Amino acid sequence: MCSAGQLNVKTDTRKGVGPDDSRQPAVTGADCGAGDSMCVGVILGFPPEIARELQQWRASFGDPMAEVIPAHITLITTTPTQDWDATREHVREVARTQEPFHITISGTGSFRPVSPVVFVNVEQGFEECVQLHEKLQTGPLERRLPFPYHPHVTVAHDVAQENLDEAETVLRDYRATFPVVSMGLYEHDTNGIWQLREELDFGGDTDEEQQADSGHGGGHSSTAN
């Protein structure tokens, strides 16, 4: 599993910090927990060495979020749901039917002028990410987004234009390939912290996960730093 993707950060309600797509409108802390709803997100984590390298690059471009958001690919941006049990079973089922695959990230792109974001492209594995997103964004996680889903790795967000230009130029020849064998299901808790509830292996046995839940009282939650 790619444990480097475990987000364990307090949400910035202005920007929706967490497992979020950088150009989608933020679901803020006020939206999460409103009424009977809770917010979840689903991501692909990176191997530790690649995550560290990309975080160092992001920090070098002056992005303060580099210190609190590990490099990752968002599959489901911050999404309200009113049924945790149904959501968990839905995400488990998608994971159970997904085979492991390889991702190659290569070169840079930008969402400018729509959003002040520079990212590293997902090359190999792009279609697998899109298919996972489409499967996940149904049922209890169904949500209409204003932009088509575009898998990417954010390396600079909401910094000065010259820093965005630098990020887009400096990393244009960056390339890395790695396997992905799991995805992380996160919950936005009442303290504004993104908690890892479950890291779900692709092709995993849902029955075993359910038995583990009955013995341990739920998914694997990370504690806040």
ZAMARGU-4260 file (C-alpha; in steps of 0.2 Angstrom, whole numbers, plus 5000, padded with zeros to 4 digits):
<rodrens>
0) 5000/5000/5000 | 5006/5018/4997 | 5005/5024/5015 | 5013/5041/5009 | 4996/5046/5003
5) 4989/5047/5021 | 4982/5064/5023 | 4982/5070/5041 | 4979/5088/5040 | 4967/5101/5047
10) 4955/5108/5034 | 4957/5126/5027 | 4939/5131/5025 | 4944/5144/5012 | 4952/5131/5000
15) 4945/5115/5005 | 4962/5107/5009 | 4961/5088/5009 | 4959/5075/4996 | 4952/5088/4984
20) 4953/5092/4965 | 4962/5109/4964 | 4950/5117/4952 | 4934/5111/4959 | 4924/5122/4970
25) 4928/5118/4988 | 4917/5109/5000 | 4921/5118/5016 | 4921/5113/5034 | 4904/5121/5036
30) 4897/5110/5023 | 4904/5094/5031 | 4893/5088/5045 | 4879/5099/5041 | 4863/5090/5046
35) 4866/5072/5045 | 4879/5073/5031 | 4898/5069/5033 | 4912/5072/5020 | 4923/5059/5012
40) 4937/5059/4999 | 4946/5045/4990 | 4964/5046/4984 | 4979/5036/4977 | 4995/5038/4988
45) 5012/5038/4982 | 5028/5028/4987 | 5037/5038/5001 | 5052/5042/4990 | 5042/5050/4976
50) 5030/5058/4988 | 5045/5066/4998 | 5053/5073/4982 | 5037/5081/4975 | 5033/5089/4992
55) 5051/5096/4992 | 5048/5103/4975 | 5031/5110/4980 | 5039/5119/4995 | 5052/5126/4984
60) 5039/5135/4974 | 5032/5143/4990 | 5017/5133/4992 | 5013/5132/5011 | 5002/5117/5008
65) 5018/5107/5004 | 5020/5104/5023 | 5003/5096/5026 | 4997/5088/5010 | 5007/5073/5004
70) 5008/5071/4985 | 4993/5061/4979 | 4980/5059/4965 | 4963/5063/4970 | 4949/5050/4964
75) 4935/5058/4973 | 4936/5076/4979 | 4928/5082/4996 | 4910/5075/4994 | 4896/5075/5007
80) 4887/5059/5010 | 4872/5055/5022 | 4876/5036/5024 | 4893/5031/5030 | 4889/5012/5029
85) 4883/5013/5011 | 4898/5024/5006 | 4910/5012/5014 | 4903/4997/5006 | 4902/5006/4989
90) 4921/5011/4990 | 4925/4993/4996 | 4916/4985/4981 | 4925/4997/4968 | 4942/4992/4976
95) 4938/4974/4976 | 4934/4974/4957 | 4950/4984/4953 | 4966/4976/4948 | 4982/4984/4953
100) 4990/4995/4939 | 5005/5006/4936 | 5005/5025/4935 | 5018/5036/4926 | 5018/5054/4930
105) 5027/5065/4917 | 5029/5083/4912 | 5018/5098/4918 | 5002/5106/4915 | 4991/5120/4922
110) 4973/5124/4925 | 4976/5143/4923 | 4967/5154/4920 | 4952/5145/4928 | 4962/5140/4943
115) 4980/5145/4949 | 4987/5127/4949 | 5002/5119/4941 | 5002/5100/4941 | 5012/5085/4935
120) 5003/5075/4922 | 4997/5057/4924 | 5002/5048/4908 | 5001/5029/4911 | 4986/5025/4922
125) 4976/5040/4916 | 4962/5030/4910 | 4962/5018/4925 | 4960/5034/4936 | 4946/5041/4926
130) 4937/5024/4927 | 4939/5023/4945 | 4933/5040/4947 | 4917/5036/4937 | 4914/5020/4947
135) 4916/5029/4964 | 4906/5045/4960 | 4890/5035/4959 | 4877/5029/4972 | 4880/5037/4989
140) 4894/5047/4982 | 4885/5054/4966 | 4889/5072/4963 | 4888/5083/4948 | 4905/5092/4946
145) 4907/5108/4935 | 4923/5102/4927 | 4927/5085/4919 | 4938/5074/4930 | 4956/5076/4926
150) 4969/5066/4936 | 4984/5075/4941 | 4997/5079/4954 | 4997/5096/4961 | 5014/5104/4963
155) 5009/5122/4965 | 4993/5130/4970 | 4988/5148/4974 | 5005/5155/4974 | 5013/5170/4964
160) 5012/5169/4945 | 5031/5168/4944 | 5031/5154/4956 | 5018/5145/4945 | 5028/5148/4929
165) 5044/5141/4938 | 5035/5125/4943 | 5028/5122/4926 | 5046/5125/4918 | 5057/5116/4931
170) 5047/5100/4932 | 5043/5099/4913 | 5055/5084/4911 | 5050/5076/4928 | 5045/5057/4926
175) 5042/5043/4938 | 5033/5026/4937 | 5026/5016/4951 | 5013/5003/4955 | 4997/5007/4964
180) 4988/4993/4973 | 4976/5002/4985 | 4966/5018/4988 | 4963/5027/5004 | 4945/5032/5010
185) 4945/5047/5021 | 4933/5056/5032 | 4932/5074/5037 | 4929/5073/5056 | 4921/5085/5068
190) 4938/5093/5072 | 4941/5098/5054 | 4954/5084/5052 | 4955/5072/5037 | 4956/5054/5045
195) 4961/5039/5035 | 4947/5027/5038 | 4952/5013/5027 | 4966/5009/5015 | 4958/4997/5003
200) 4968/4985/4993 | 4963/4982/4975 | 4956/4965/4973 | 4954/4964/4992 | 4941/4953/5001
205) 4927/4963/5007 | 4921/4949/5019 | 4938/4950/5028 | 4937/4968/5029 | 4920/4967/5037
210) 4926/4954/5050 | 4940/4966/5054 | 4928/4980/5057 | 4918/4969/5069 | 4933/4965/5079
215) 4941/4983/5079 | 4926/4994/5078 | 4928/5002/5061 | 4941/5007/5048 | 4959/5012/5051
220) 4959/5030/5058 | 4975/5040/5058 | 4977/5052/5073 | 4979/5071/5070 | 4997/5078/5072
</rodrens>
